[in-house]
Each structure stands twice: as C-alpha cells, then as structure tokens.
Amino acid sequence: MRSTITPPPGESTTRTIGGHEVTISNPDKVLFPKPKYTKLDLANYYLAVSEGALHGAGGRPNMLVRFPNGIGAPSFYQKRAPESRPPWIEAVTLRFPSGRTADEVVPRTPASLVWLANLACLELHPHPVRAEDLDHPDELRVDLDPVPGIKWPQVRQVAQLARAVLADFGLVGWPKTSGSRGMHLFVRIERRWGFDEVRRSALALAREVERRGNGLATSKWWKEERQGVFVDYNQNAKDRTVASAYSVRPVPDARVSAPLSWDEVDDADPEDFTLGTMPQRFAHLGDPHAGMDASAGSLDGLLELSARQEKEGQGDAPWPPHYRKQPGEPPRVQPSKSRARAEKYPLIEVSRGKDKKEALAGLAKWKKQHPRVAKHLEPADVLVDQMRGRSSAWYRIRLNLQHVPEKIRPRTPSPTRKRA
C-alpha cells in the first residue's frame, strides 16, 4: 500500500506524489457523517487503490461529481475541467450530442486522483473511450439495475446469466458491485465501432438476457413497464457515464464499487466493500480486473443478433430523453402518457425535491394523506426518478396505480419542485 498523507491537525497539507505537488485543503472536512470519513480519508483511499482505480478510469475523460460539503449537502456535476488546475492535470475536448463541447479531466497518475479527491469528487465517472480516440469505445457496459423490491440474490443471478450470454458471443464480462443496489459487467472490446453500434450491441444483449431470464430481467426502458432487473442498454449511448471500479459512492456507509472475480459473485455482499475496507482488500488481492485489457473482443456476434432481432420485429428502443430523435426509434412516449396504454400504466406524480431525501419525505406525507391507496402499492409501483439538469440533479416520485382499485384512485396534479 502507498504511504498515506498525514497533515498537522486542522491545516492544509501539501504532498509530493510521483513528482507532483498536491495540496489537500480542509483535510478534516467530514464527507461521510456516519463513519466520520473526511476529505483526507478520501485522498488516502484513492492513493491506496490508485493502481486499480486508474485501470478503470485512467486515460479516459471523466465527468466530475462533486460533494464539497459532504453527502448530506447538495452535489453538482462538472463536465468542464477547472480552469485553475495544475499544468500536469490533462484534459481533452469532448463533443456531446447537444452540440456543446467541454474539456474534461483525464487522470493518469496517483497524484491526479488525490487532486480530484481534494475537489471532493467521490466517484470516478469515465467515458468508455480513451483520450487518444474519442470516437471508438473500448468498453461495453452492462448495468444491472434492480427495480424496487428485487433483492440482491436476483441481481447476482442475472449477472451470471449475462455472463453466459456474453460468453456465447465470444465476450468476457468483468463483474463489479455498483456500490448501490446493482451490479456492473464491463466488457473490453476492440476499438472498431462507434457509439451507436456499441449501444445497438448492448440492446441486443439486454433483449437476449431478458428472453433467457423468463421474468428475471427486463430490457424495457420505461420504468412502469419494468420487472425484475433492468439491463440498461442506454448506458452505452454517447455522453453517458457509469461509476468506475473503486469509485466511492455517496451512501451513508461510504460503499465502494468493488471489482470482483466470478468466484466471488455468488457470495459477495455490497456492504462488505467500503472506503474503510477496500485498501486492505486491494493490498491483499490486488485488482481482480487486472487482466481486462487482454480480453478485448469483437461485437460482430452481437451485431448479427441485433440484425436478427430487427427482422423479427424488434427494432430500436427508446433513447434517453435529452437525445435527438434517432432514425428508427419508436415513439418516445411513456406508456402512461399514451392513450392506448394509459389504463395499464396509470401514473401520477406525487412528490419532487432538491434531493432524494426531500422527495421521499414528500412521498411519506402523501401516503399519510391517502392511506387507502397506499396499502395497495407494491414496491415496484414507486418510481423514483433522478432528473439531471446541466449541473445538478433533482428528484421526482411517481406512483403506478395499476394495483389500486380504480374507484379509489386519486387524481393528483403534478407538484411544483422546490428550488434548492
């Protein structure tokens, strides 16, 4: 393990790491109130696991997700690299589907990770491309996101199913916990295809996992249509990022997105991998994903599967809402807003908030006001949406009233979001 940074109490500290001076300001600032982890703890964590963290996020443009006052306070997204950065912090210019551009940070050294930690960047959010080739991803990302009420064992079961599908098409999935409720499989691919082809391959994979899973998994984009574990194909659209390996997540116990070997998946518990436990694990085991770069595979098989699915009537699927309408994309209309399907998916919006806690408090208040309705709701009927703005996120909560008798269904106008 690399040596840690130890400043005088209450003072900023400057440390030379790999020939670069890095200053940690306010090192005692608490970022995680429950375990009392500080900004200095975050810096020392990324120093300890830097080899693995750089294997996942290094050499790639990264979006910054900053928590300057800890996880209990508002956070914000920062695509553009700070102008007042050291000359040894690399940046590269990205062009987004909106037409805008931004210079994003490209970490390459342990010092760059500590510099990001000083900005209170908990998570590493790399794009699936290398800085030297921004048009051809070298990573297909399989994001397994359980709907409310689905337990961890089913996520592991779907991960094993996705592994088998990938293997059938000559690809290797490298599993990791998401650091939240789900799991990710990262697939190293040859740099021969553009973003649209990688996304199309991911959609074909998601549909095949859904077909083989018999209800365990879904590829349905709209939340009200999902059941089981959602295989999020749209994480492969251009401009989408996923928390990379070793990222610290903004949850109370400072959980980490932990790379696993397949031998560990069936017994792994996400609660075991935290900012406090991962350095020792890394020192003992090293990086379980160290061999990923040697496993780059071809998307030809998945693209052939996509072509077969299209001939069978399964064309493109909805894109994320801020993307331009794509050729061949079906109508981008939520089932609950389609007259033909509104009866099957009767949705109402009941709460908005500047953060998830505030939105959930609004839901609790609504349930107290509508106890007869609330008792009919199942976990998957509560749809919590993170709505991302240009620099920050807010939350809304919708309810699917499909299990509520029609005669007692309320008609509630959409609430106004409180401004942060």
C-alpha positions as a Markdown table, in Angstrom:
| # | Residue | x | y | z |
|---|---|---|---|---|
| 1 | Met | 0.0 | 0.0 | 0.0 |
| 2 | Arg | 1.2 | 3.5 | -0.7 |
| 3 | Ser | 2.1 | 5.7 | 2.2 |
| 4 | Thr | -0.7 | 7.9 | 3.5 |
| 5 | Ile | -0.9 | 11.7 | 3.8 |
| 6 | Thr | -0.7 | 12.9 | 7.4 |
| 7 | Pro | -1.1 | 16.7 | 7.8 |
| 8 | Pro | -0.8 | 18.7 | 11.0 |
| 9 | Pro | -4.3 | 19.0 | 12.7 |
| 10 | Gly | -6.6 | 21.5 | 11.1 |
| 11 | Glu | -4.2 | 22.6 | 8.4 |
| 12 | Ser | -4.0 | 22.1 | 4.7 |
| 13 | Thr | -1.2 | 19.8 | 3.6 |
| 14 | Thr | 1.0 | 19.5 | 0.5 |
| 15 | Arg | 2.4 | 16.2 | -0.5 |
| 16 | Thr | 4.7 | 15.3 | -3.4 |
| 17 | Ile | 3.3 | 12.2 | -5.2 |
| 18 | Gly | 5.2 | 10.9 | -8.2 |
| 19 | Gly | 7.0 | 14.2 | -8.6 |
| 20 | His | 3.8 | 16.3 | -8.4 |
| 21 | Glu | 2.8 | 18.5 | -5.5 |
| 22 | Val | -0.8 | 18.1 | -4.4 |
| 23 | Thr | -2.4 | 20.2 | -1.7 |
| 24 | Ile | -5.3 | 18.9 | 0.4 |
| 25 | Ser | -7.3 | 21.9 | 1.7 |
| 26 | Asn | -9.6 | 21.5 | 4.7 |
| 27 | Pro | -8.4 | 17.9 | 5.2 |
| 28 | Asp | -10.6 | 17.5 | 8.3 |
| 29 | Lys | -13.9 | 18.3 | 6.4 |
| 30 | Val | -16.3 | 15.4 | 7.1 |
| 31 | Leu | -17.7 | 14.0 | 3.9 |
| 32 | Phe | -19.5 | 10.9 | 5.4 |
| 33 | Pro | -21.1 | 11.9 | 8.7 |
| 34 | Lys | -21.9 | 8.4 | 10.0 |
| 35 | Pro | -18.4 | 6.8 | 9.8 |
| 36 | Lys | -16.9 | 10.3 | 10.0 |
| 37 | Tyr | -14.7 | 9.9 | 6.9 |
| 38 | Thr | -13.0 | 13.1 | 5.9 |
| 39 | Lys | -11.6 | 14.6 | 2.7 |
| 40 | Leu | -8.2 | 13.4 | 3.9 |
| 41 | Asp | -9.6 | 9.8 | 4.3 |
| 42 | Leu | -10.9 | 10.0 | 0.7 |
| 43 | Ala | -7.5 | 11.2 | -0.6 |
| 44 | Asn | -5.7 | 8.4 | 1.3 |
| 45 | Tyr | -8.2 | 5.9 | 0.0 |
| 46 | Tyr | -7.6 | 6.8 | -3.7 |
| 47 | Leu | -3.8 | 6.8 | -3.0 |
| 48 | Ala | -4.1 | 3.2 | -1.6 |
| 49 | Val | -6.1 | 1.8 | -4.5 |
| 50 | Ser | -4.7 | 4.1 | -7.2 |
| 51 | Glu | -3.4 | 1.3 | -9.4 |
| 52 | Gly | -6.8 | -0.3 | -9.7 |
| 53 | Ala | -8.7 | 3.0 | -9.9 |
| 54 | Leu | -6.5 | 4.2 | -12.7 |
| 55 | His | -7.0 | 0.9 | -14.5 |
| 56 | Gly | -10.7 | 1.6 | -14.5 |
| 57 | Ala | -10.8 | 5.4 | -15.1 |
| 58 | Gly | -7.2 | 6.4 | -16.1 |
| 59 | Gly | -6.5 | 7.6 | -19.6 |
| 60 | Arg | -10.2 | 8.4 | -20.1 |
| 61 | Pro | -12.1 | 11.7 | -19.9 |
| 62 | Asn | -14.0 | 11.9 | -16.7 |
| 63 | Met | -17.1 | 13.8 | -15.6 |
| 64 | Leu | -16.7 | 15.2 | -12.1 |
| 65 | Val | -19.4 | 14.6 | -9.5 |
| 66 | Arg | -18.5 | 16.8 | -6.5 |
| 67 | Phe | -19.8 | 16.8 | -2.9 |
| 68 | Pro | -18.0 | 19.9 | -1.5 |
| 69 | Asn | -19.9 | 19.8 | 1.8 |
| 70 | Gly | -20.4 | 16.0 | 2.1 |
| 71 | Ile | -23.0 | 13.6 | 1.1 |
| 72 | Gly | -25.7 | 15.3 | 3.2 |
| 73 | Ala | -25.5 | 18.5 | 1.2 |
| 74 | Pro | -26.2 | 19.3 | -2.5 |
| 75 | Ser | -23.8 | 17.9 | -5.0 |
| 76 | Phe | -23.2 | 19.0 | -8.6 |
| 77 | Tyr | -21.9 | 17.7 | -11.9 |
| 78 | Gln | -19.0 | 19.3 | -13.6 |
| 79 | Lys | -18.1 | 18.3 | -17.1 |
| 80 | Arg | -15.6 | 21.1 | -17.6 |
| 81 | Ala | -12.2 | 20.7 | -16.1 |
| 82 | Pro | -11.4 | 23.6 | -13.6 |
| 83 | Glu | -9.5 | 26.4 | -15.2 |
| 84 | Ser | -7.2 | 26.7 | -12.2 |
| 85 | Arg | -5.8 | 23.2 | -12.5 |
| 86 | Pro | -2.1 | 22.3 | -12.3 |
| 87 | Pro | -0.3 | 22.0 | -15.6 |
| 88 | Trp | 0.2 | 18.3 | -15.1 |
| 89 | Ile | -3.6 | 17.6 | -15.0 |
| 90 | Glu | -4.5 | 16.6 | -18.5 |
| 91 | Ala | -7.8 | 17.5 | -20.2 |
| 92 | Val | -9.3 | 16.5 | -23.6 |
| 93 | Thr | -12.1 | 18.2 | -25.6 |
| 94 | Leu | -15.3 | 16.2 | -25.9 |
| 95 | Arg | -18.3 | 16.9 | -28.2 |
| 96 | Phe | -21.7 | 16.0 | -26.9 |
| 97 | Pro | -24.9 | 15.0 | -28.7 |
| 98 | Ser | -26.3 | 18.5 | -27.8 |
| 99 | Gly | -23.5 | 20.1 | -29.9 |
| 100 | Arg | -21.8 | 21.6 | -26.9 |
| 101 | Thr | -18.1 | 20.9 | -26.1 |
| 102 | Ala | -16.2 | 20.6 | -22.8 |
| 103 | Asp | -12.6 | 20.0 | -21.7 |
| 104 | Glu | -12.8 | 17.0 | -19.3 |
| 105 | Val | -10.2 | 15.8 | -16.9 |
| 106 | Val | -8.1 | 12.8 | -17.9 |
| 107 | Pro | -6.5 | 11.2 | -14.8 |
| 108 | Arg | -3.3 | 9.2 | -15.4 |
| 109 | Thr | -1.4 | 9.3 | -12.1 |
| 110 | Pro | -2.0 | 8.7 | -8.4 |
| 111 | Ala | -1.4 | 12.4 | -7.9 |
| 112 | Ser | -4.3 | 13.2 | -10.3 |
| 113 | Leu | -6.6 | 11.0 | -8.2 |
| 114 | Val | -5.6 | 12.8 | -5.0 |
| 115 | Trp | -6.1 | 16.1 | -6.7 |
| 116 | Leu | -9.7 | 15.0 | -7.6 |
| 117 | Ala | -10.2 | 13.9 | -4.0 |
| 118 | Asn | -9.3 | 17.4 | -2.9 |
| 119 | Leu | -12.2 | 18.7 | -5.1 |
| 120 | Ala | -14.5 | 16.3 | -3.1 |
| 121 | Cys | -15.0 | 14.1 | -6.2 |
| 122 | Leu | -16.2 | 10.9 | -4.6 |
| 123 | Glu | -16.9 | 9.0 | -7.8 |
| 124 | Leu | -14.9 | 8.5 | -10.9 |
| 125 | His | -17.2 | 8.8 | -13.9 |
| 126 | Pro | -15.1 | 7.9 | -17.0 |
| 127 | His | -16.4 | 7.8 | -20.6 |
| 128 | Pro | -16.0 | 4.4 | -22.3 |
| 129 | Val | -13.3 | 5.8 | -24.6 |
| 130 | Arg | -9.6 | 6.5 | -24.4 |
| 131 | Ala | -8.4 | 10.1 | -24.6 |
| 132 | Glu | -6.5 | 9.4 | -27.8 |
| 133 | Asp | -9.6 | 8.0 | -29.6 |
| 134 | Leu | -12.8 | 9.7 | -28.6 |
| 135 | Asp | -15.0 | 8.2 | -31.3 |
| 136 | His | -14.5 | 4.4 | -30.7 |
| 137 | Pro | -15.4 | 3.0 | -27.3 |
| 138 | Asp | -13.2 | 0.2 | -26.0 |
| 139 | Glu | -15.8 | -0.8 | -23.3 |
| 140 | Leu | -19.3 | -2.1 | -23.4 |
| 141 | Arg | -21.1 | -1.6 | -20.1 |
| 142 | Val | -23.8 | -3.9 | -18.8 |
| 143 | Asp | -25.6 | -2.0 | -16.0 |
| 144 | Leu | -27.9 | -4.3 | -13.9 |
| 145 | Asp | -30.4 | -2.1 | -12.1 |
| 146 | Pro | -33.0 | -3.9 | -9.9 |
| 147 | Val | -36.5 | -2.4 | -9.7 |
| 148 | Pro | -37.8 | -1.7 | -6.2 |
| 149 | Gly | -38.5 | -4.9 | -4.2 |
| 150 | Ile | -35.9 | -7.0 | -6.1 |
| 151 | Lys | -33.3 | -8.5 | -3.7 |
| 152 | Trp | -29.6 | -8.9 | -4.2 |
| 153 | Pro | -29.7 | -12.7 | -5.0 |
| 154 | Gln | -31.7 | -12.0 | -8.1 |
| 155 | Val | -29.1 | -9.4 | -9.2 |
| 156 | Arg | -26.4 | -12.0 | -8.9 |
| 157 | Gln | -28.5 | -14.5 | -10.8 |
| 158 | Val | -29.0 | -12.1 | -13.7 |
| 159 | Ala | -25.2 | -11.3 | -13.6 |
| 160 | Gln | -24.4 | -14.9 | -14.1 |
| 161 | Leu | -27.0 | -15.1 | -17.0 |
| 162 | Ala | -25.5 | -12.1 | -18.6 |
| 163 | Arg | -22.0 | -13.6 | -18.3 |
| 164 | Ala | -23.3 | -16.7 | -20.1 |
| 165 | Val | -24.8 | -14.7 | -22.9 |
| 166 | Leu | -21.6 | -12.7 | -23.4 |
| 167 | Ala | -19.6 | -15.9 | -23.5 |
| 168 | Asp | -21.8 | -17.3 | -26.2 |
| 169 | Phe | -20.9 | -14.3 | -28.3 |
| 170 | Gly | -17.2 | -14.5 | -27.6 |
| 171 | Leu | -17.0 | -11.8 | -25.0 |
| 172 | Val | -15.8 | -11.6 | -21.4 |
| 173 | Gly | -17.7 | -9.8 | -18.7 |
| 174 | Trp | -15.8 | -8.4 | -15.7 |
| 175 | Pro | -18.2 | -8.0 | -12.7 |
| 176 | Lys | -18.2 | -5.4 | -10.0 |
| 177 | Thr | -20.7 | -4.2 | -7.5 |
| 178 | Ser | -22.2 | -0.8 | -8.4 |
| 179 | Gly | -21.8 | 0.4 | -4.9 |
| 180 | Ser | -25.6 | 0.8 | -4.6 |
| 181 | Arg | -28.2 | -1.9 | -5.3 |
| 182 | Gly | -27.0 | -3.2 | -8.6 |
| 183 | Met | -24.0 | -4.7 | -10.4 |
| 184 | His | -22.0 | -3.8 | -13.5 |
| 185 | Leu | -20.3 | -6.0 | -16.0 |
| 186 | Phe | -17.6 | -4.2 | -18.0 |
| 187 | Val | -16.7 | -5.8 | -21.4 |
| 188 | Arg | -13.4 | -4.9 | -23.1 |
| 189 | Ile | -14.0 | -4.6 | -26.8 |
| 190 | Glu | -11.8 | -3.8 | -29.9 |
| 191 | Arg | -11.9 | -0.2 | -30.9 |
| 192 | Arg | -13.6 | -0.8 | -34.3 |
| 193 | Trp | -17.1 | 0.5 | -33.7 |
| 194 | Gly | -18.8 | 3.8 | -32.9 |
| 195 | Phe | -21.1 | 4.6 | -30.0 |
| 196 | Asp | -24.3 | 3.8 | -31.9 |
| 197 | Glu | -23.0 | 0.3 | -32.8 |
| 198 | Val | -21.9 | -0.3 | -29.2 |
| 199 | Arg | -25.3 | 0.8 | -27.9 |
| 200 | Arg | -27.1 | -1.4 | -30.5 |
| 201 | Ser | -25.0 | -4.4 | -29.3 |
| 202 | Ala | -25.9 | -3.6 | -25.7 |
| 203 | Leu | -29.6 | -3.5 | -26.6 |
| 204 | Ala | -29.3 | -6.9 | -28.4 |
| 205 | Leu | -27.6 | -8.3 | -25.3 |
| 206 | Ala | -30.2 | -6.9 | -23.0 |
| 207 | Arg | -33.1 | -8.4 | -25.0 |
| 208 | Glu | -31.3 | -11.8 | -25.1 |
| 209 | Val | -30.8 | -11.7 | -21.3 |
| 210 | Glu | -34.5 | -10.9 | -20.9 |
| 211 | Arg | -35.5 | -13.7 | -23.2 |
| 212 | Arg | -33.5 | -16.3 | -21.4 |
| 213 | Gly | -34.3 | -15.0 | -18.0 |
| 214 | Asn | -38.1 | -15.8 | -18.1 |
| 215 | Gly | -39.1 | -12.8 | -15.9 |
| 216 | Leu | -35.8 | -12.3 | -14.0 |
| 217 | Ala | -34.7 | -9.4 | -16.2 |
| 218 | Thr | -36.1 | -6.7 | -18.5 |
| 219 | Ser | -34.8 | -4.5 | -21.3 |
| 220 | Lys | -37.9 | -2.2 | -21.1 |
| 221 | Trp | -36.8 | 1.5 | -21.0 |
| 222 | Trp | -39.9 | 2.9 | -19.3 |
| 223 | Lys | -40.0 | 2.3 | -15.6 |
| 224 | Glu | -43.6 | 1.4 | -15.4 |
| 225 | Glu | -43.0 | -1.5 | -17.8 |
| 226 | Arg | -40.1 | -3.0 | -15.9 |
| 227 | Gln | -40.0 | -6.1 | -13.8 |
| 228 | Gly | -37.0 | -7.9 | -12.2 |
| 229 | Val | -33.6 | -6.5 | -13.0 |
| 230 | Phe | -33.3 | -3.8 | -15.7 |
| 231 | Val | -30.4 | -4.3 | -18.2 |
| 232 | Asp | -29.7 | -0.6 | -19.0 |
| 233 | Tyr | -28.6 | -0.6 | -22.6 |
| 234 | Asn | -28.7 | 3.2 | -22.8 |
| 235 | Gln | -25.6 | 3.4 | -20.5 |
| 236 | Asn | -23.7 | 2.8 | -23.8 |
| 237 | Ala | -25.1 | 5.9 | -25.5 |
| 238 | Lys | -22.6 | 8.7 | -26.2 |
| 239 | Asp | -22.2 | 11.1 | -23.2 |
| 240 | Arg | -23.4 | 8.5 | -20.7 |
| 241 | Thr | -21.0 | 7.6 | -17.8 |
| 242 | Val | -21.0 | 4.9 | -15.1 |
| 243 | Ala | -19.2 | 5.0 | -11.8 |
| 244 | Ser | -16.0 | 3.1 | -12.4 |
| 245 | Ala | -14.2 | 0.5 | -10.3 |
| 246 | Tyr | -13.1 | 1.6 | -6.9 |
| 247 | Ser | -15.4 | 4.7 | -7.0 |
| 248 | Val | -16.7 | 5.7 | -3.6 |
| 249 | Arg | -20.5 | 6.1 | -3.7 |
| 250 | Pro | -22.5 | 8.8 | -1.9 |
| 251 | Val | -24.2 | 6.5 | 0.6 |
| 252 | Pro | -24.0 | 6.6 | 4.4 |
| 253 | Asp | -21.5 | 3.8 | 4.8 |
| 254 | Ala | -19.2 | 5.1 | 2.1 |
| 255 | Arg | -19.7 | 2.0 | 0.0 |
| 256 | Val | -17.4 | 1.4 | -3.0 |
| 257 | Ser | -17.9 | -0.1 | -6.5 |
| 258 | Ala | -15.9 | -3.2 | -5.9 |
| 259 | Pro | -14.3 | -5.3 | -8.7 |
| 260 | Leu | -15.0 | -9.0 | -8.2 |
| 261 | Ser | -13.8 | -12.3 | -9.6 |
| 262 | Trp | -16.6 | -14.6 | -10.8 |
| 263 | Asp | -15.8 | -16.9 | -8.0 |
| 264 | Glu | -16.8 | -14.2 | -5.6 |
| 265 | Val | -20.1 | -13.1 | -7.2 |
| 266 | Asp | -22.4 | -15.7 | -5.7 |
| 267 | Asp | -21.3 | -14.9 | -2.1 |
| 268 | Ala | -20.5 | -11.2 | -2.4 |
| 269 | Asp | -22.3 | -8.6 | -0.3 |
| 270 | Pro | -22.1 | -5.0 | -1.4 |
| 271 | Glu | -22.0 | -3.9 | 2.3 |
| 272 | Asp | -18.6 | -5.5 | 2.7 |
| 273 | Phe | -16.8 | -3.1 | 0.3 |
| 274 | Thr | -16.3 | 0.4 | 1.8 |
| 275 | Leu | -13.8 | 3.2 | 1.9 |
| 276 | Gly | -12.6 | 1.6 | 5.1 |
| 277 | Thr | -12.2 | -2.0 | 4.0 |
| 278 | Met | -11.1 | -1.7 | 0.3 |
| 279 | Pro | -7.5 | -0.6 | 0.9 |
| 280 | Gln | -6.8 | -3.8 | 2.8 |
| 281 | Arg | -8.5 | -6.0 | 0.3 |
| 282 | Phe | -6.6 | -4.3 | -2.5 |
| 283 | Ala | -3.3 | -4.8 | -0.7 |
| 284 | His | -4.1 | -8.5 | -0.2 |
| 285 | Leu | -5.7 | -9.4 | -3.5 |
| 286 | Gly | -4.6 | -6.7 | -6.0 |
| 287 | Asp | -7.0 | -5.8 | -8.8 |
| 288 | Pro | -9.4 | -8.7 | -9.8 |
| 289 | His | -9.8 | -6.8 | -13.2 |
| 290 | Ala | -6.1 | -6.6 | -13.9 |
| 291 | Gly | -6.4 | -8.9 | -17.0 |
| 292 | Met | -9.3 | -7.0 | -18.6 |
| 293 | Asp | -7.2 | -5.3 | -21.3 |
| 294 | Ala | -6.0 | -8.6 | -22.6 |
| 295 | Ser | -9.6 | -9.8 | -23.2 |
| 296 | Ala | -10.7 | -7.3 | -25.9 |
| 297 | Gly | -13.4 | -9.0 | -28.1 |
| 298 | Ser | -15.5 | -8.4 | -31.2 |
| 299 | Leu | -19.0 | -7.1 | -31.4 |
| 300 | Asp | -19.7 | -8.9 | -34.7 |
| 301 | Gly | -21.8 | -11.6 | -33.0 |
| 302 | Leu | -24.0 | -9.2 | -31.0 |
| 303 | Leu | -24.5 | -7.0 | -34.1 |
| 304 | Glu | -25.6 | -10.1 | -36.0 |
| 305 | Leu | -28.0 | -10.9 | -33.1 |
| 306 | Ser | -29.3 | -7.3 | -33.4 |
| 307 | Ala | -30.0 | -7.8 | -37.1 |
| 308 | Arg | -31.9 | -11.0 | -36.4 |
| 309 | Gln | -33.9 | -9.3 | -33.7 |
| 310 | Glu | -34.8 | -6.5 | -36.1 |
| 311 | Lys | -36.0 | -9.0 | -38.7 |
| 312 | Glu | -38.2 | -10.5 | -36.0 |
| 313 | Gly | -39.8 | -7.1 | -35.4 |
| 314 | Gln | -37.6 | -5.8 | -32.6 |
| 315 | Gly | -36.2 | -2.5 | -33.9 |
| 316 | Asp | -34.6 | 0.3 | -32.0 |
| 317 | Ala | -35.7 | 1.1 | -28.4 |
| 318 | Pro | -36.1 | 4.5 | -26.8 |
| 319 | Trp | -33.1 | 6.7 | -26.2 |
| 320 | Pro | -32.5 | 8.9 | -23.2 |
| 321 | Pro | -34.8 | 12.0 | -23.2 |
| 322 | His | -32.2 | 14.6 | -23.9 |
| 323 | Tyr | -31.0 | 12.9 | -27.2 |
| 324 | Arg | -32.3 | 13.9 | -30.6 |
| 325 | Lys | -34.9 | 11.7 | -32.1 |
| 326 | Gln | -33.0 | 8.8 | -33.8 |
| 327 | Pro | -33.7 | 7.1 | -37.1 |
| 328 | Gly | -35.8 | 4.0 | -36.5 |
| 329 | Glu | -36.5 | 4.9 | -32.9 |
| 330 | Pro | -40.1 | 4.1 | -31.7 |
| 331 | Pro | -42.3 | 7.0 | -30.4 |
| 332 | Arg | -40.6 | 8.4 | -27.3 |
| 333 | Val | -43.8 | 8.4 | -25.3 |
| 334 | Gln | -44.2 | 7.0 | -21.8 |
| 335 | Pro | -46.8 | 4.2 | -21.7 |
| 336 | Ser | -48.6 | 6.2 | -19.0 |
| 337 | Lys | -49.0 | 9.1 | -21.4 |
| 338 | Ser | -50.1 | 7.0 | -24.4 |
| 339 | Arg | -53.9 | 7.0 | -24.7 |
| 340 | Ala | -53.8 | 3.4 | -25.9 |
| 341 | Arg | -51.8 | 2.2 | -22.8 |
| 342 | Ala | -52.7 | 4.7 | -20.1 |
| 343 | Glu | -55.2 | 2.3 | -18.5 |
| 344 | Lys | -52.5 | -0.3 | -18.0 |
| 345 | Tyr | -50.0 | 2.2 | -16.6 |
| 346 | Pro | -52.0 | 4.8 | -14.7 |
| 347 | Leu | -49.2 | 7.1 | -13.2 |
| 348 | Ile | -49.4 | 10.1 | -11.0 |
| 349 | Glu | -46.6 | 12.3 | -9.8 |
| 350 | Val | -46.8 | 12.9 | -6.0 |
| 351 | Ser | -43.5 | 14.5 | -4.9 |
| 352 | Arg | -40.5 | 16.5 | -6.0 |
| 353 | Gly | -37.4 | 17.5 | -4.1 |
| 354 | Lys | -34.0 | 19.0 | -4.5 |
| 355 | Asp | -32.6 | 15.7 | -3.2 |
| 356 | Lys | -33.8 | 12.2 | -2.7 |
| 357 | Lys | -34.5 | 12.7 | 1.0 |
| 358 | Glu | -36.8 | 15.6 | 0.4 |
| 359 | Ala | -38.6 | 13.7 | -2.4 |
| 360 | Leu | -39.1 | 10.7 | -0.1 |
| 361 | Ala | -40.4 | 12.9 | 2.7 |
| 362 | Gly | -43.0 | 14.2 | 0.2 |
| 363 | Leu | -44.0 | 10.6 | -0.6 |
| 364 | Ala | -44.4 | 9.8 | 3.1 |
| 365 | Lys | -46.6 | 12.8 | 3.5 |
| 366 | Trp | -48.7 | 11.8 | 0.5 |
| 367 | Lys | -49.2 | 8.3 | 1.9 |
| 368 | Lys | -50.5 | 9.7 | 5.2 |
| 369 | Gln | -53.0 | 11.7 | 3.2 |
| 370 | His | -54.1 | 8.7 | 1.1 |
| 371 | Pro | -53.8 | 5.6 | 3.4 |
| 372 | Arg | -56.4 | 3.6 | 1.4 |
| 373 | Val | -54.4 | 4.0 | -1.7 |
| 374 | Ala | -51.0 | 3.5 | -0.1 |
| 375 | Lys | -51.9 | 0.0 | 1.2 |
| 376 | His | -52.4 | -1.3 | -2.4 |
| 377 | Leu | -49.0 | -0.1 | -3.6 |
| 378 | Glu | -46.3 | -2.6 | -4.3 |
| 379 | Pro | -42.5 | -1.8 | -4.1 |
| 380 | Ala | -42.2 | -1.7 | -7.9 |
| 381 | Asp | -45.1 | 0.8 | -8.1 |
| 382 | Val | -43.0 | 3.5 | -6.5 |
| 383 | Leu | -40.9 | 5.1 | -9.3 |
| 384 | Val | -38.0 | 7.3 | -8.0 |
| 385 | Asp | -36.6 | 9.4 | -10.9 |
| 386 | Gln | -33.3 | 11.3 | -10.7 |
| 387 | Met | -33.7 | 14.2 | -13.1 |
| 388 | Arg | -30.4 | 15.6 | -14.2 |
| 389 | Gly | -30.0 | 19.2 | -15.1 |
| 390 | Arg | -26.9 | 20.8 | -16.6 |
| 391 | Ser | -25.0 | 20.9 | -13.3 |
| 392 | Ser | -27.2 | 19.3 | -10.6 |
| 393 | Ala | -29.9 | 16.7 | -10.1 |
| 394 | Trp | -33.3 | 16.8 | -8.5 |
| 395 | Tyr | -35.8 | 14.0 | -7.8 |
| 396 | Arg | -39.4 | 13.2 | -8.5 |
| 397 | Ile | -41.6 | 10.4 | -7.4 |
| 398 | Arg | -44.3 | 8.8 | -9.4 |
| 399 | Leu | -46.8 | 6.1 | -8.5 |
| 400 | Asn | -48.1 | 3.4 | -10.7 |
| 401 | Leu | -51.7 | 2.9 | -9.6 |
| 402 | Gln | -52.1 | -0.4 | -11.5 |
| 403 | His | -52.8 | -2.3 | -8.3 |
| 404 | Val | -55.1 | 0.3 | -6.8 |
| 405 | Pro | -58.9 | -0.2 | -7.4 |
| 406 | Glu | -60.0 | 2.3 | -10.0 |
| 407 | Lys | -62.7 | 3.7 | -7.8 |
| 408 | Ile | -60.3 | 5.0 | -5.2 |
| 409 | Arg | -57.5 | 6.2 | -7.5 |
| 410 | Pro | -56.8 | 9.8 | -6.8 |
| 411 | Arg | -56.3 | 12.4 | -9.5 |
| 412 | Thr | -53.4 | 14.5 | -8.2 |
| 413 | Pro | -51.9 | 17.4 | -10.1 |
| 414 | Ser | -48.1 | 17.4 | -10.6 |
| 415 | Pro | -46.4 | 19.2 | -7.7 |
| 416 | Thr | -44.0 | 22.1 | -8.1 |
| 417 | Arg | -40.4 | 21.2 | -7.5 |
| 418 | Lys | -38.8 | 23.1 | -4.6 |
| 419 | Arg | -35.8 | 25.0 | -5.6 |
| 420 | Ala | -32.5 | 24.2 | -3.9 |
